[in-house]
Amino acid sequence: MAAEEGLLLNVSSLPAPGFARRRRASQAPRGPGTQQRKALKRKFQWPEEGTQPKQKARLSSPQAKKLATGPLRPIKGLGPPKSPPKKSLTECKVSNASSRTSVKTSSLFRNNPEIPDVQRPSVEQVQERVFTSDSFDQLGLHPHLTSTITSVLGMSCMTSVQKQTIPVLMQGKDALVRSQTGSGKTLAYGIPLIQSLQNMEPKIKRSDGLYAVILVPTRELALQSFQTIQKLLKPFTWIVPGVLMGGEKKKSEKARLRKGINILIATPGRLVDHIKSTQCLHFHQVQWLILDEADRILDQGFEKAVTAILNAVNTNSEKRQNVLLSATLTDGVARLADISLHDPVCISVVEEVGGSSSPKARACLSQADRALPASAERDTFAVPEKLQQNITVVPSKLRLVTLAAFILGKCKFEKCNKMMIFFSSCEQVEFHHTLFQTVLAEGLETGGLEPSLLPPLPLVFQRLHGDMKQEERTTIFQDFLQSKTGVLLCTDVAARGLDLPEVTWIVQYNPPASLAEYVHRIGRTARIGSQGNSLLILAPSEAEYVNLLASHKINVSELKMESILSCLVKDNRFVGNRGGNKKFHSTDPQEVRRRATVLQTQFENFVHSNMETVQQAKKALQSFIRSYATYPASLKHIFHVRLLHLGHVAKSFGLRDAPKNLSTRAVPKKRKNQRQKRPDLLRKNWGHRRLAEVLRSEYSSGLDSGTSQVKRKKGPSNLGNPKPLR
Ligand SMILES: Nc1ncnc2c1ncn2[C@@H]1O[C@H](COP(=O)(O)OP(=O)(O)OP(=O)(O)O)[C@@H](O)[C@H]1O
């Protein structure tokens, strides 16, 4: 309950910014995060602070000059300390040459909490071998299927998970499959599925209806899996695949179902919609039920939909193979395995490493918990060997400029980087997209670099989240899929299963709510044995997260904020009034600070240039705080809304002060009643935790969970507890 109380805290009861400086150590409050609060008391010291004379910085680009003319009055709110702080030596007066208006920006580098020394316990990371030396020839597949795999898909050797899973599924068994991200799980179920369906006598007809149902948690993943199945089916034209993923008119989906689909890839909510309203949809032929990203399907609030689907399928189909797959098998999957798998084989590729246990898939002892790897094994996650994971610790005020500098450093001043940045809400994605697109992407300058060192394409920002129209989502997804560079700002809607080639960097601007999500997010890079990098941005009060990662055998290196910021010295747009021709060393800390301040000023000027952008920033800030309030209780000692310095956080949204009336509630009042009904599969341990997941990922608005819209029909219903299998 203590955690809940924290969520209901009204902003007015929060100490004003600067409280940490004024309070004596002996008065430190008890409760969550006392250590972190202590950390807030210590000032962040930049090397040589105070040695630089006061300077005026003039915005150089016409864009920036235009932005500097925005309203100058700060939004009054909680932010400012009672007595104005002493002028910092790093304060900048940014002048607009035409209007002679000057905007004073508060110091970015003063009054920050100290960045703690991050202790990174070295742990031996769990690793899985990606490839085997075995070819697909030896599986005894239809020759056309083998040649499709080699010639259409261009693959020769099986991956470990394919080598273990395909024979098991070809024997007709159920399976629970865990292997690291990007290890080829789609083909691990896709190949045996097609092998079995093409072999059926009499030959499958389109009009027979469904033979296989594949459930996935997001629309983009549905599309991607559909495309893979389509490729495998090239020689077997009589088998028809189809996808139902929402966002499309139900009428046209119904028409496609009426014409006949043999392999259906669907998101659970949309499928339930059709179970309830599409007469021609029946399951009596269904021989395969595959749940990809099985743990996510539950987490995401689809449990009721999955129950309904299981009931519909169980009632009608007599004999069926069932497969659950994920890179992370969490506790929730135990119950799902219990009700959906029959005498399954457990496949966990991680067992191959070290040779301590048998590389073969093992028979699961029976159902539920016993169908899963042992608890200790579940608590550790395998991440791709060539994935270099980093963290950086950045005070709240400096987050925005640090993220911007990181993007510029990698995507403007280095060649061929493709980056995904994860945020915890749609509003934040929208806000940062507008901001970066305006301030960072426009008016690209060479930064004094040789043309050969410049990226081949201009810096392009795209966005993907659940509040977007499906058409736009699909276009962006396809664009980003095909592009060689670019920056995709997204929510967790893009965290699972998506196979986006050549992504070189994953940035987590907001830390995820669970380690499973951390693993899936970073798993969008370093796929199928390739190289990749990730960066997790933490506040000083969140540095303990590194220990949490270590306790789950996840190893990270630290990148220093100073070194990330130093690339700003290469960018002449942030030179201020010093003139663009002078060469600076990236190691000059004063110059780096000055440039960071100019960049922050440009952000603030853009945000304050009109009411619409101010509102967008406020909305984004509010959604950030709301999602922050929904971290699970087990992480509240690291992520507690009371540890946030709202004035500083507001600055990271380009706001000059924290707005009034910010709510630190996890749920807006209106929505509170909507979460009364408890899901069927996970009655225990659900409530607040699930809500937290849903809020943080903003799936609720974008994905067709369908569960909240499903109205029970009177009379016999399929939505009750699942019936026993077979
Ligand atoms: N045997 C193989 N040889 C070469 N490439 C392969 C092989 N099998 C799969 N791939 C490729 O590896 C990539 C990752 O595959 P896939 O998306 O199925 O991984 P996954 O394990 O499902 O990942 P995630 O856990 O993130 O969903 C795809 O581009 C796929 O085409």
Ligand as a Chemical Component Dictionary entry (heavy atoms), coordinates in Angstrom:
data_LIG
# 
_chem_comp.id                   LIG 
_chem_comp.type                 NON-POLYMER 
_chem_comp.pdbx_formal_charge   0 
_chem_comp.three_letter_code    LIG 
# 
loop_
_chem_comp_atom.comp_id 
_chem_comp_atom.atom_id 
_chem_comp_atom.alt_atom_id 
_chem_comp_atom.type_symbol 
_chem_comp_atom.charge 
_chem_comp_atom.model_Cartn_x 
_chem_comp_atom.model_Cartn_y 
_chem_comp_atom.model_Cartn_z 
_chem_comp_atom.pdbx_ordinal 
LIG N1  N1  N 0 18.985 -20.438 -40.407 1  
LIG C1  C1  C 0 19.088 -19.138 -40.627 2  
LIG N2  N2  N 0 20.141 -18.627 -41.306 3  
LIG C2  C2  C 0 20.245 -17.306 -41.538 4  
LIG N3  N3  N 0 19.347 -16.391 -41.132 5  
LIG C3  C3  C 0 18.265 -16.843 -40.445 6  
LIG C4  C4  C 0 18.081 -18.230 -40.162 7  
LIG N4  N4  N 0 16.927 -18.358 -39.491 8  
LIG C5  C5  C 0 16.401 -17.132 -39.334 9  
LIG N5  N5  N 0 17.199 -16.210 -39.917 10 
LIG C6  C6  C 0 16.991 -14.742 -39.940 11 
LIG O1  O1  O 0 17.222 -14.282 -38.624 12 
LIG C7  C7  C 0 16.428 -13.137 -38.354 13 
LIG C8  C8  C 0 15.746 -13.288 -36.996 14 
LIG O2  O2  O 0 14.790 -14.303 -37.043 15 
LIG P1  P1  P 0 13.456 -14.249 -36.176 16 
LIG O3  O3  O 0 12.797 -12.949 -36.355 17 
LIG O4  O4  O 0 12.683 -15.456 -36.461 18 
LIG O5  O5  O 0 14.085 -14.291 -34.703 19 
LIG P2  P2  P 0 13.337 -14.530 -33.308 20 
LIG O6  O6  O 0 14.128 -15.545 -32.568 21 
LIG O7  O7  O 0 11.905 -14.816 -33.544 22 
LIG O8  O8  O 0 13.546 -13.105 -32.630 23 
LIG P3  P3  P 0 12.639 -12.383 -31.487 24 
LIG O9  O9  O 0 12.844 -13.172 -30.221 25 
LIG O10 O10 O 0 13.196 -11.024 -31.414 26 
LIG O11 O11 O 0 11.237 -12.451 -31.962 27 
LIG C9  C9  C 0 15.479 -13.017 -39.531 28 
LIG O12 O12 O 0 15.935 -12.006 -40.375 29 
LIG C10 C10 C 0 15.550 -14.347 -40.224 30 
LIG O13 O13 O 0 15.330 -14.243 -41.599 31 
# 
loop_
_chem_comp_bond.comp_id 
_chem_comp_bond.atom_id_1 
_chem_comp_bond.atom_id_2 
_chem_comp_bond.value_order 
_chem_comp_bond.pdbx_ordinal 
LIG N1  C1  SING 1  
LIG C1  N2  SING 2  
LIG C1  C4  DOUB 3  
LIG N2  C2  DOUB 4  
LIG C2  N3  SING 5  
LIG N3  C3  DOUB 6  
LIG C3  C4  SING 7  
LIG C3  N5  SING 8  
LIG C4  N4  SING 9  
LIG N4  C5  DOUB 10 
LIG C5  N5  SING 11 
LIG N5  C6  SING 12 
LIG C6  O1  SING 13 
LIG C6  C10 SING 14 
LIG O1  C7  SING 15 
LIG C7  C8  SING 16 
LIG C7  C9  SING 17 
LIG C8  O2  SING 18 
LIG O2  P1  SING 19 
LIG P1  O3  DOUB 20 
LIG P1  O4  SING 21 
LIG P1  O5  SING 22 
LIG O5  P2  SING 23 
LIG P2  O6  DOUB 24 
LIG P2  O7  SING 25 
LIG P2  O8  SING 26 
LIG O8  P3  SING 27 
LIG P3  O9  DOUB 28 
LIG P3  O10 SING 29 
LIG P3  O11 SING 30 
LIG C9  O12 SING 31 
LIG C9  C10 SING 32 
LIG C10 O13 SING 33 
# 
